[in-house]
């Protein structure tokens, strides 16, 4: 296979030749050298496409049941059957813990998506400690109960109840400590996309109009918008010196073509703490390998949403309440990114706003 540098030299040489016959001969020589590369690219793309279709079928069969096609290879059939057995065991463990809760319940889709991402393709995950696995998604907390006495007085007492953990980082920490399972960034990304695929019945884009259309369908809080007086910069007071790309029309750093930029980019070192811009509740958390990469959005009420993209780590979970200034993530370069930075967006009733109009 020709190295890119060699191919570049050959192309330049062909362009400098003045003799038409020589140029034609050189052209055919380049084609001969590059043909294996082109064939390999086509093969890889076709294999990736087939793999994606296979993985989607495996996900649907495990989560939704159904007959495994007779054409499925024996090994794949065994993986799917074993995962289906695991899901039955997980359901039993989830039901047992749900009975210990009050008005809450575990998100069974989330539990299974993470289990699938970690164990699919492994030997006999049906023999794993399913109850121990599900225990990593809950914690015990003390609550207070007020009771009326027979003499008209009241008394308070405490009791212990099982409650679901809403923070994904805490769940992954539990899996590491209690189950000795190291969940890689790739596992987290796969679990996130599997979860949304099952929840919404389709693959959710990680940026662009498809992503925007999906976000517009998500139920937002009906509480009034938090006071904008508390709006703060996600990267601190010196954010103006960090801006590397403004909101609005710009030249795409990948294609060089003009296109709209729906937020502002703030350059910072990997691992720099990202803070919530305003009080609110975490709307979405996604570990994607494309588009926005690792990203989250916060619902601030009144139709106001802020989005934080290309993170290296996300430190909060969906549904978690946050206050302005709380650390929610760390700067990174995941997804479609050219370097470490935070892509920060402000959306009001589905319309992208210039973050400069909100930042202090």
C-alpha positions as CSV (number, residue, x, y, z in Angstrom):
1,X,0.0,0.0,0.0
2,X,1.5,3.4,-1.0
3,X,2.2,5.8,1.8
4,X,0.3,9.2,1.6
5,X,3.6,11.0,1.2
6,X,4.6,8.9,-1.8
7,X,1.2,9.4,-3.5
8,X,1.5,13.1,-3.0
9,X,4.9,13.2,-4.7
10,X,3.6,11.1,-7.6
11,X,0.7,13.4,-8.1
12,X,2.9,16.5,-8.1
13,X,5.3,14.9,-10.5
14,X,2.4,14.1,-12.9
15,X,1.2,17.7,-12.8
16,X,4.7,19.1,-13.8
17,X,5.1,16.9,-16.8
18,X,4.6,18.7,-20.1
19,X,4.4,15.7,-22.4
20,X,0.8,14.4,-22.7
21,X,1.9,10.8,-23.2
22,X,4.2,11.0,-20.1
23,X,1.4,12.5,-18.1
24,X,-1.0,9.8,-19.2
25,X,1.5,7.1,-18.3
26,X,2.2,8.6,-14.9
27,X,-1.6,8.9,-14.3
28,X,-2.0,5.2,-14.9
29,X,0.9,4.4,-12.6
30,X,-0.7,6.5,-9.8
31,X,-4.0,4.7,-10.4
32,X,-2.2,1.3,-10.1
33,X,-0.6,2.3,-6.9
34,X,-3.7,3.9,-5.3
35,X,-6.2,1.2,-6.5
36,X,-5.4,-1.1,-3.5
37,X,-6.0,1.9,-1.2
38,X,-9.3,2.7,-2.8
39,X,-10.4,-0.9,-2.7
40,X,-9.5,-1.1,0.9
41,X,-11.4,2.0,1.8
42,X,-14.5,0.6,0.0
43,X,-14.1,-2.7,1.8
44,X,-13.8,-1.0,5.2
45,X,-16.8,1.2,4.6
46,X,-18.9,-1.8,3.6
47,X,-17.7,-3.8,6.6
48,X,-18.6,-0.9,9.0
49,X,-22.0,-0.6,7.4
50,X,-22.6,-4.3,7.8
51,X,-21.3,-4.2,11.3
52,X,-23.6,-1.3,12.2
53,X,-26.7,-3.2,10.8
54,X,-25.7,-6.3,12.7
55,X,-25.2,-4.4,16.0
56,X,-28.6,-2.7,15.5
57,X,-30.3,-6.1,15.0
58,X,-28.6,-7.5,18.1
59,X,-29.7,-4.5,20.2
60,X,-33.3,-4.8,19.0
61,X,-33.5,-8.6,19.5
62,X,-32.1,-8.3,23.1
63,X,-34.3,-5.4,24.2
64,X,-37.5,-6.2,22.3
65,X,-37.3,-10.0,21.9
66,X,-38.2,-11.9,18.8
67,X,-36.9,-14.8,16.8
68,X,-33.2,-14.8,16.0
69,X,-32.8,-15.2,12.2
70,X,-31.7,-18.7,11.1
71,X,-29.0,-17.0,9.0
72,X,-27.3,-15.6,12.1
73,X,-23.9,-17.2,12.8
74,X,-23.9,-19.6,15.7
75,X,-21.6,-17.4,17.8
76,X,-23.9,-14.4,17.4
77,X,-26.9,-16.5,18.2
78,X,-25.3,-17.5,21.4
79,X,-24.4,-14.0,22.4
80,X,-28.0,-12.8,21.8
81,X,-29.6,-15.7,23.6
82,X,-27.3,-15.2,26.6
83,X,-28.0,-11.5,26.7
84,X,-31.7,-12.2,26.6
85,X,-31.3,-14.5,29.6
86,X,-29.3,-11.7,31.4
87,X,-32.1,-9.2,30.7
88,X,-34.6,-11.6,32.4
89,X,-32.4,-11.8,35.4
90,X,-31.9,-8.0,35.5
91,X,-35.7,-7.5,35.3
92,X,-36.1,-9.7,38.4
93,X,-33.4,-7.7,40.3
94,X,-34.9,-4.4,39.2
95,X,-38.4,-5.5,40.3
96,X,-37.0,-6.5,43.7
97,X,-35.4,-3.1,44.3
98,X,-38.4,-1.2,43.0
99,X,-40.5,-2.9,45.7
100,X,-38.1,-1.3,48.3
101,X,-38.7,2.2,46.9
102,X,-41.5,4.7,47.6
103,X,-42.6,6.8,44.6
104,X,-39.6,6.1,42.5
105,X,-38.3,3.3,40.3
106,X,-35.2,2.3,38.4
107,X,-34.8,3.2,34.7
108,X,-34.6,-0.4,33.5
109,X,-33.6,0.7,29.9
110,X,-30.6,2.5,31.3
111,X,-29.6,-0.5,33.4
112,X,-29.8,-2.8,30.4
113,X,-28.1,-0.4,28.0
114,X,-25.0,-0.2,30.3
115,X,-25.0,-4.0,30.9
116,X,-25.3,-4.6,27.1
117,X,-22.4,-2.2,26.3
118,X,-20.2,-3.9,28.9
119,X,-21.0,-7.5,28.4
120,X,-22.3,-8.2,24.8
121,X,-19.8,-10.5,23.1
122,X,-18.3,-11.7,26.4
123,X,-18.5,-15.3,27.5
124,X,-21.8,-16.1,29.4
125,X,-22.8,-12.7,30.9
126,X,-25.9,-14.6,32.1
127,X,-23.7,-16.0,34.8
128,X,-22.8,-12.5,36.0
129,X,-23.9,-11.1,39.4
130,X,-27.1,-9.4,38.1
131,X,-28.4,-8.4,41.5
132,X,-25.0,-6.9,42.4
133,X,-24.9,-5.1,39.1
134,X,-28.4,-3.5,39.7
135,X,-27.4,-2.6,43.2
136,X,-24.9,-0.2,41.7
137,X,-27.8,1.9,40.4
138,X,-29.3,2.6,43.9
139,X,-28.4,3.9,47.3
140,X,-30.0,3.8,50.7
141,X,-31.0,7.1,52.3
142,X,-32.7,8.1,55.5
143,X,-36.0,9.9,55.3
144,X,-38.2,11.5,58.0
145,X,-41.8,10.5,58.6
146,X,-44.3,12.4,60.7
147,X,-46.9,10.3,62.5
148,X,-50.0,11.4,64.4
149,X,-50.3,10.1,67.9
150,X,-53.6,9.1,69.6
151,X,-53.5,12.1,71.9
152,X,-53.5,14.6,69.0
153,X,-49.8,15.2,69.0
154,X,-47.3,14.3,66.3
155,X,-43.9,12.6,66.3
156,X,-41.2,12.3,63.8
157,X,-39.2,9.2,63.0
158,X,-36.5,8.3,60.5
159,X,-36.5,5.3,58.2
160,X,-34.2,3.9,55.5
161,X,-35.4,3.6,51.9
162,X,-33.9,2.5,48.6
163,X,-33.6,5.3,46.0
164,X,-32.3,5.4,42.4
165,X,-29.0,7.1,41.7
166,X,-29.4,9.8,39.0
167,X,-25.7,10.5,38.5
168,X,-24.1,8.4,35.7
169,X,-20.6,9.1,37.0
170,X,-21.6,7.8,40.4
171,X,-23.1,4.6,38.8
172,X,-19.9,4.0,36.9
173,X,-17.9,4.6,40.1
174,X,-20.0,2.0,41.9
175,X,-19.5,-0.5,39.1
176,X,-15.8,0.0,39.4
177,X,-15.7,-0.3,43.2
178,X,-18.3,-2.9,43.9
179,X,-18.2,-5.1,40.7
180,X,-14.6,-4.5,39.7
181,X,-15.8,-3.4,36.3
182,X,-13.9,-0.7,34.5
183,X,-16.3,1.0,32.1
184,X,-14.3,2.5,29.3
185,X,-15.2,5.8,27.5
186,X,-16.2,3.6,24.5
187,X,-18.5,1.5,26.7
188,X,-20.1,4.7,28.0
189,X,-20.6,6.1,24.5
190,X,-22.2,2.8,23.4
191,X,-24.4,2.6,26.4
192,X,-25.6,6.2,25.8
193,X,-26.5,5.6,22.2
194,X,-28.1,2.3,22.9
195,X,-30.2,3.9,25.6
196,X,-31.5,6.6,23.3
197,X,-32.1,4.2,20.4
198,X,-34.3,2.0,22.6
199,X,-36.0,5.0,24.3
200,X,-36.9,6.8,21.1
201,X,-36.9,4.0,18.6
202,X,-34.3,5.5,16.3
203,X,-30.7,6.6,16.2
204,X,-30.5,10.2,17.4
205,X,-28.0,12.4,15.6
206,X,-25.3,14.0,17.7
207,X,-25.6,17.4,16.0
208,X,-27.3,19.3,13.2
209,X,-31.0,19.6,12.4
210,X,-31.8,16.0,13.3
211,X,-30.5,16.7,16.8
212,X,-32.4,20.0,17.0
213,X,-35.6,18.3,15.9
214,X,-35.2,15.7,18.6
215,X,-34.4,18.2,21.4
216,X,-37.5,20.2,20.4
217,X,-39.6,17.1,21.3
218,X,-38.2,16.7,24.8
219,X,-40.5,17.7,27.6
220,X,-39.2,20.8,29.3
221,X,-39.8,22.1,32.8
222,X,-43.0,24.2,33.1
223,X,-41.4,26.3,35.9
224,X,-40.6,30.0,35.2
225,X,-37.1,30.7,33.9
226,X,-34.4,31.2,36.5
227,X,-33.4,34.8,37.0
228,X,-30.9,35.8,34.3
229,X,-29.1,37.9,37.0
230,X,-27.5,34.7,38.1
231,X,-26.2,33.8,34.7
232,X,-22.4,33.0,34.9
233,X,-19.7,32.0,32.5
234,X,-19.1,28.2,32.3
235,X,-15.3,28.8,32.2
236,X,-15.0,31.8,34.6
237,X,-14.8,35.5,34.4
238,X,-12.0,35.6,31.8
239,X,-14.1,33.9,29.1
240,X,-13.7,36.8,26.6
241,X,-10.0,36.0,26.3
242,X,-10.9,32.3,25.6
243,X,-13.2,32.8,22.6
244,X,-11.8,31.1,19.5
245,X,-14.9,31.1,17.4
246,X,-17.9,33.4,17.5
247,X,-21.6,32.8,17.1
248,X,-22.9,33.1,13.6
249,X,-21.5,32.7,10.1
250,X,-17.9,31.3,10.0
251,X,-15.7,29.2,7.8
252,X,-16.0,25.5,8.8
253,X,-12.6,24.4,10.2
254,X,-13.0,20.9,8.6
255,X,-14.3,21.8,5.1
256,X,-13.4,25.4,4.7
257,X,-17.0,26.2,3.6
258,X,-19.1,29.0,5.1
259,X,-21.7,27.8,7.5
260,X,-23.5,28.9,10.7
261,X,-22.0,28.4,14.1
262,X,-24.7,27.9,16.7
263,X,-22.7,28.8,19.8
264,X,-19.3,30.1,20.8
265,X,-16.1,28.2,21.3
266,X,-14.0,28.8,24.4
267,X,-10.5,27.4,24.2
268,X,-9.1,25.9,27.4
269,X,-6.9,23.1,28.6
270,X,-8.2,19.6,28.7
271,X,-9.7,18.9,32.1
272,X,-10.7,22.6,32.8
273,X,-13.8,22.6,35.0
274,X,-17.1,23.5,33.2
275,X,-19.8,25.1,35.4
276,X,-23.5,25.4,35.0
277,X,-24.4,28.8,33.6
278,X,-27.7,29.0,35.5
279,X,-29.8,27.1,38.0
280,X,-31.7,24.3,36.3
281,X,-32.1,20.5,35.7
282,X,-29.9,18.4,33.5
283,X,-32.0,17.6,30.4
284,X,-29.7,15.2,28.4
285,X,-26.3,13.6,28.8
286,X,-24.8,11.9,25.8
287,X,-21.5,10.2,25.3
288,X,-21.2,10.4,21.5
289,X,-18.1,9.8,19.4
290,X,-19.2,12.3,16.7
291,X,-20.8,15.7,16.3
292,X,-21.0,17.3,19.8
293,X,-19.0,14.4,21.3
294,X,-19.6,14.1,25.1
295,X,-22.3,16.7,25.6
296,X,-25.1,17.7,28.0
297,X,-27.9,20.2,28.1
298,X,-29.5,21.9,31.1
299,X,-33.2,23.0,31.2
300,X,-33.4,26.4,33.0
301,X,-37.2,26.8,32.7
302,X,-39.2,29.1,30.5
303,X,-37.9,27.4,27.4
304,X,-34.2,28.3,28.1
305,X,-31.6,25.6,27.5
306,X,-27.8,25.8,27.7
307,X,-25.7,23.1,25.9
308,X,-22.0,22.2,26.7
309,X,-20.2,20.1,24.0
310,X,-16.9,18.3,23.3
311,X,-16.4,17.5,27.0
312,X,-13.7,15.0,28.2
313,X,-15.8,14.1,31.2
314,X,-19.4,14.6,32.3
315,X,-19.9,14.8,36.0
316,X,-23.8,14.9,36.3
317,X,-26.7,12.8,35.2
318,X,-30.0,13.4,33.5
319,X,-32.7,14.8,35.9
320,X,-30.1,16.1,38.3
321,X,-30.7,19.6,39.8
322,X,-27.8,22.0,39.4
323,X,-27.1,25.5,40.5
324,X,-25.3,28.2,38.7
325,X,-21.5,27.6,39.2
326,X,-21.8,23.9,39.9
327,X,-19.1,21.9,38.2
328,X,-20.9,19.7,35.6
329,X,-18.1,18.6,33.2
330,X,-14.5,19.0,32.0
331,X,-13.2,20.5,28.8
332,X,-12.1,18.1,26.1
333,X,-12.0,17.5,22.4
334,X,-14.5,14.7,21.8
335,X,-16.6,14.4,18.7
336,X,-16.1,16.8,15.7
337,X,-13.4,18.9,17.2
338,X,-10.0,20.3,16.2
339,X,-8.7,20.8,19.8
340,X,-9.6,21.2,23.4
341,X,-12.4,23.7,23.9
342,X,-16.0,24.1,25.1
343,X,-18.7,24.7,22.5
344,X,-21.3,26.6,24.5
345,X,-24.9,27.2,23.2
346,X,-27.9,29.1,24.5
347,X,-31.3,28.1,23.1
348,X,-34.6,29.9,23.9
349,X,-37.8,28.2,22.7
350,X,-35.8,26.2,20.2
351,X,-34.0,29.2,18.7
352,X,-30.2,29.5,19.0
353,X,-29.1,32.7,20.7
354,X,-25.8,34.5,20.8
355,X,-24.3,33.5,24.1
356,X,-22.6,36.9,24.4
357,X,-26.0,38.4,25.0
358,X,-26.3,36.3,28.2
359,X,-22.8,35.9,29.5
360,X,-21.7,38.5,32.2
